[in-house]
C-alpha cells in the first residue's frame, strides 16, 4: 500500500516541496520528522503513486528516493524508475538513499543524473546537509546574504576547506559523494592547489572520520626508508633495526592514509602497494608472515600520470587500482573570483597563528593580488599574505607581485618582435617583462642559486631553467659569457 500524498505536511506553499519514496514506513516517518518543520513533505511507499502524483500535482523541488524500490511488484529495479524520472522530469533534483557503497552503483546513479547518494543508516546531519546543498544549488532555497555563497568547512585547527566558486563547490560535492563510497581516490592537480585539504575533507565526511588519518610524502625519502615507513620492519631486518616497528599501514588500520606525490614512488614499492590495494595484505621488511589491514588509500600527484605510464615510470595496473575516483583540483588562475575571499581567509588564519591583529587589504594590494598569475597557487597566496602580515609593508608586497624590470640583472630578448605594435603583442611583452623581472629578483636574492630560486618561486627546477633560457637571464659577471649561456 502507498501512503497517500495527503500526508504532506501543512507548511506554506512558499516552502520548498520534498517528495520521499521508500518502501519502509519507518524510514518515511523518520524523514518526515526531521524535514516537516521546514519543508512541505509528501511520502510514498510505491513508485506508481509517485509517478501519478508527478502527473497531477506540482513537481516537487526535490525527491528523496530509495535505490532498491520496485515498481508495483513488477520486479523492475529503481534503475528503471530513475530512467523514467530523468526522461519525464529532467530538472527534478534526486537524492538516492542506498544501503550499498559499491562504486558501480554510485557511478551508475550519478551518471544518470542523481544529485547525491546518502548511505543508510543515515543521520539527521547527513540529510540536512544533503538537502540544503541540493536545494541551494538548484536555486530552491533562499540565500541569506553573500556569506552563504562561501562554504568554509573547518577540518582541523589550522585547515579549512573554502569554496566560493562554482568549480570548487563542484569539488566539494564530489568530495561529499566519494566520501560515502569506501574506495581509493586519486587527486590530480598542480602543486599548491589544495590536494591535501580535499583529502582531509573526504576523510572528515567518511565513516572513518573518527579513525586515524596519516600522510606520507612519497617524494621525501629514498625507497628503503619509504618501504619501512609504510610497511614497517622486524627486528634484525637491517643494520640498526634493534626492535620491530609497525608501518603506517598497520598504525592506520581502519583509517585513511594519504600518499602524497604518489607519482614519485619508486617502482620497487609500486608492486607492494598494488598488493595492499588488491587484498589488504603485505609483509613487514624481514618478515615471512603477512599482515592484514583495512585502510582507505587516497593518493595525490602533480605529474602527468598518463605520461608517466607511457614512460614506464608508473605502473598502469596501480593507476587503475588507485583510480576508483579521480578529483582534479583547478589552479588558482582558473578561479580568480576566490582570490579576494581566500586572501582575507588566510589573513585571519595567519593573524591568529602569530597572535597579531589582521591587516586590512587595500584596493591597490587587492588589484595586485588579482593580477598575479599565482604559479604556486594557494600555497603561494598564503605565503604572500603571511609576508604582508609580518612585514606590514604593503608597497613591498605590491612590488613583489608586480615587479619593475631591472636591466642590471637581465636582458630581455625583444629583437624578434618585428615592429608589431598590436595590443596583443604589447600585452604579451608586458606580461613577459613582469615575469622575467620577478624571476630575476628571486635569482638575485638567492645569489643565483637556481634550486633555491625554484623553491621560492614554487615552480619546478626544469621550469626555472626554461624561463632563464626564454628570457636570457644571466648573472652580471656572466652576462656575456658563452659558458654561462650554455649553462643556463
Helices and strands as residue ranges (DSSP letters): G 5-7, E 17-21, H 25-35, E 40-44, H 47-56, E 62-66, H 78-88, E 94-98, H 103-111, E 116-119, H 124-137, G 146-149, E 151-154, E 160-163, H 166-179, E 185-188, H 195-205, E 213-217, H 223-231, H 248-251, E 256-260, G 262-264, H 267-279, E 281-282, E 291-292, E 296-301, H 305-310, H 316-322, E 326-328, G 332-334, G 336-338, H 339-353, H 363-371, H 377-391, H 394-401, G 415-417, H 423-445, H 450-457, H 461-470, G 476-478, H 482-487
